[in-house]
Amino acid sequence: MPRLSKRRQQEAFWFYLFVSPWIIGFLVFLLGPMISSLYFSLTDWDTFTPPKWVGLDNYKRLLTDDPIFWKALWNTFYYAAVSVPLGLVLGLWFANLLNKRIRGRKLFRTLIYLPTLVPLVATAMIFKIVLAPSGPMNDLLGLFGIKGPAWLLEEFWVKPALVLLSVWGAGSATVLLLAAMKGIPRELYEAAEVDGAGPVRQFWSITFPQLTPIIFFNLVMGLIAAFQIFSQVYVITSPTRGGPNNASTTMVLLLFDQAFSFYHMGYASAISWLLFLVILGFTIVAFRTARRWVFYETEVK
């Protein structure tokens, strides 16, 4: 193997010197805790006494003897399956509307993105008031002769309430999609108009394919965020926290309770690794299916 020149050695030295803070941070704050968590998931540990090795007992208990785990998993699936596609559809719709030449569009863009700047806890507190049995949402439904439900107190309605809260943050996806729309060459639409294509045809044949990389990015990031939902549930369902009857208990909320309410750190670590595998599985599926519908201009198929 040829030896590096003195200049190359200096470049390598400065490279590793500047990248070392990230490497150290990754090893100390990410990789190290992950390895420790994997070890603790195979133990019975309450943080006060030394860990006791139990092997795969925590995982067996989760998968075979913990009905709350399966309910929390279902609640998380429900939230991800509804909130992520809904957020993508609304983001695409808003972006398409804001891309048109209308008066005051800059103001509308600001108003749609503004909710994403509000702290999550503050947003959850606002929605807790809005979705109260005698809150503004039910007052609005009453104007149309509809008796609103007790959103946060009924098993059937608490998950749709969390989905409504997720719609509040559709502005971030809207901004990315709007920026991508601005980058689509105008010549494509002019050629389509010459061929007689209407607005709907232009959208599905030109706009949508050009936006698929951004849609894919929002899909993956949205799935990861949806499976890790915690703060919204913790705030909006307090003091029952996960109620009623665990109808709003999600995976991370279950993990939090096991770790910091019951001090079952080993059990909580097992939950975290099962959640990691679920997120990894869905992410892999998303990437495997992306080649069928995601279009890149520089890619030749």
Long-range contacts (C-beta under 8 A, 24 or more apart in sequence): 37-269, 37-272, 37-273, 38-269, 38-273, 40-265, 40-266, 40-269, 41-266, 41-269, 41-270, 41-272, 41-273, 42-266, 43-266, 44-266, 44-267, 45-265, 45-266, 46-263, 46-264, 46-265, 47-263, 47-265, 48-263, 51-266, 54-266, 58-266, 58-267, 58-269, 58-270, 59-270, 59-274, 61-267, 62-267, 62-270, 62-271, 62-274, 68-246, 68-249, 68-254, 69-254, 69-271, 71-246, 71-247, 71-249, 72-246, 72-249, 72-250, 72-251, 72-253, 72-254, 73-251, 73-278, 75-159, 75-246, 75-247, 75-248, 75-249, 75-250, 76-226, 76-227, 76-229, 76-250, 76-251, 78-159, 79-159, 79-162, 79-163, 79-166, 79-226, 79-229, 79-250, 80-223, 80-226, 80-227, 80-282, 82-159, 82-160, 82-163, 83-162, 83-163, 83-166, 83-167, 83-222, 83-226, 84-219, 84-222, 84-223, 84-226, 86-163, 86-166, 86-167, 87-166, 87-167, 87-169, 87-170, 87-173, 87-218, 87-222, 88-173, 88-215, 88-218, 88-219, 88-222, 90-167, 90-170, 90-173, 90-174, 91-170, 91-171, 91-172, 91-173, 91-174, 91-176, 91-177, 91-218, 92-173, 92-177, 92-211, 92-215, 94-170, 94-171, 94-174, 94-178, 95-173, 95-174, 95-177, 95-178, 95-181, 96-181, 96-203, 96-207, 98-174, 98-178, 99-178, 99-181, 99-182, 109-175, 109-178, 112-170, 112-171, 112-174, 113-171, 113-172, 113-174, 113-175, 114-171, 115-168, 115-169, 115-171, 116-169, 116-171, 116-172, 120-231, 120-232, 121-231, 121-235, 123-165, 123-168, 123-232, 124-165, 124-231, 124-232, 124-235, 124-236, 125-235, 127-161, 127-164, 127-165, 127-168, 127-236, 128-152, 128-235, 128-236, 131-161, 131-164, 131-236, 152-236, 152-237, 153-244, 154-244, 155-244, 155-245, 155-247, 156-247, 158-237, 158-243, 158-244, 158-247, 158-248, 159-247, 159-248, 161-236, 162-229, 162-232, 162-233, 162-236, 162-248, 165-232, 165-236, 166-226, 166-232, 173-218, 173-222, 176-214, 176-217, 176-218, 177-211, 177-214, 177-215, 177-218, 180-210, 180-211, 180-213, 180-214, 181-207, 181-210, 181-211, 183-210, 184-210, 209-295, 210-295, 210-297, 212-293, 212-294, 212-295, 213-294, 213-295, 213-296, 215-294, 216-286, 216-290, 216-294, 219-286, 220-283, 220-286, 220-287, 223-279, 223-282, 223-283, 223-286, 224-279, 224-283, 227-251, 227-275, 227-278, 227-279, 227-282, 228-252, 228-275, 228-279, 230-256, 251-275, 251-278
